[in-house]
Amino acid sequence: MNQIKRIGSIIVALFMILGAGLMAYETDFGYRFILLMIGLSLEIAGVRELIYYFFMARHMVGGNMMLIKGVIMLDFGALTISLTDVPSGYVILYLLGIHVFSGIVEILRAFEAKRYGGNWKLKFFHGMLNMAIVILCVIFFNRPEIAVYVYASGLVYSAILRVITAFRRTAVVSIQ
Amino acid sequence: MQEDFHYYATYCAAFIAGYSHEESLQICYGAQLVDLCSKTFLTKLKAPLSAATTQLQLEMMDARLDVVGLQDITRIWASFHFLPYDLYAKKPKRSKSYMHRYRLICGPDSELVKETVVLAKSAPLPAVGLAMHVLADTWAHRYFAGTPSLVINNTNYHFYEMVEKDGETTERQIRFTHKPSSPDDVFEGVYTNTLYQPKERAIMNLGHGRAGHFPDYSFARYRYLPAWGDYEEIIKDNPSDYMNAFCQMVYALKYIRGERDEFETGHYEKENISRWAETIDEILRKRQLNANDDWKEFGKSLSGQEIEDFVIEKYMDEYIHAEKDQKDDTYLGKFIIAALKQKSMVTGKIYRSKNPLAGISVNYNGKGIKGIRDYAKLISAVQGEKHESD
């Protein structure tokens, strides 16, 4: 990673933390913000897919699928953004699904890593954390602000990882 | 390639090249270890993790696919299993990012193979074994790249195996399944491959994952459409390629032993092995999941000695219980230095070709370590070697 990418990564991380703070402070705004983010991320994914098609996948055997995928994603993104009144339960269900899945996968991988004698504690901790979030979401199913807090803490966590990555030494030493 | 070639066939090549039974065993152990020296293995040894020469399935599933994670993956797989053929290859009307991936496609007889063999000359036997693994894999893994890339490594349903039946060659379409737990059915033509993941950098698109383990079988002869090939078919003949790999190993090993002054690409020790050519060809063409027993038998007929099976724990105690300043003198210590050297050399070459996929390589200028801390070990080892030669 070169210096510009490192600095860029840190700036993005700072914005993520700022955004998370704002959402947690103003939960009503935060809730609408999550919906907007889901729609926007679909739109961005669609655009990225189209760029990927025009710059790379069009040279690939069977690459036309990427063009179709990009267009469909753009459509779904536009549809999501246009939905203004989604019951909070759906957003919580969405978060619940993500965390149940990643929690189970992380715990299973932790057991597998332990079997091979590798590092497993951090993975196990991640898995348990995900499951704790799931329990939290179930208990407070009727409170939309919980979804906002969960989403905001996820953002902070990703931001911290970005900062750590930006400071990692990555160069391989070459001896002439 | 698998254990049959990397361990037993490498033993045979080393013995034919003039190494003793004991030396051949050390060489083939190093060659096979490349497929097992993962970060998990190094963690058990408390050794530098940057010396990893492979990744376990479990490690790959956990690997982060951010820039740094992808660079780590590319360093491992491009340095040890998919040595790039031409880092400056040209292809018209392609974007820069496409070409970065395209230039990592593996192939035999490259400049990097030569560099790898030259690096192993005057190096200890574990390093020689490591170089033989890299060389042999350039034949088995040609046309695939050691970096996750859909546009390069993907394959589709157009994948046909050529099968010899009653003296005639017939073709059948290969059936790929996604059950890693079920063994390949080499007689019915059913093989396990990775799931189709329509994401450019998905880990499933690393190397020959999309063609499963099939390219690693010495008997395999097939035609398919590589994703990068502009809809032109490639015919891959493994028995012939593996024979070249064997002959090139003998040639390279003779150079490393000092019997030749120069290692040239495109040269294979065919004449000197002609008396065993039929036996070797028979082993290579035999349809079986692994040819361990056949190669073992052949090795025994060469040296008259029993070839012990590969046991990963063989040198672990020696390394773990060695004093800190003596670890580099153990078998695994020498292997680790060799792995760091190879990774450093290949990463440096990729970086200097202005390809960012393997990450940044910094020249050591003797004024302290700027890069990954693990490489301090490599610097001290190289300084020690210089000191000894002075």
Interface residues (C-beta under 8 A of the other chain):
Chain A: M1 N2 K5 Y52 F55 M56 A57 H59 M60 V61 G62 G63 M65 M66 K69 R109 E112 A113 Y116 G117 G118 N119 K123 T165 R168 R169 T170 A171 V172 V173 S174 I175 Q176
Chain B: K39 T40 T43 K44 S50 L56 L58 E59 M61 D62 D66 V67 V68 Q71 R75 R94 S95 S97 Y98 L150 V151 N154 N156 P198 E200 L225 P226 A227 W228 G229 D230 Y231 K341 K343 S344 M345 T347 G348 Y351 A358 G359 I360 S361 V362 N363 Y364 I369 K370 G371 I372 R373 Y375 L378 I379 V382
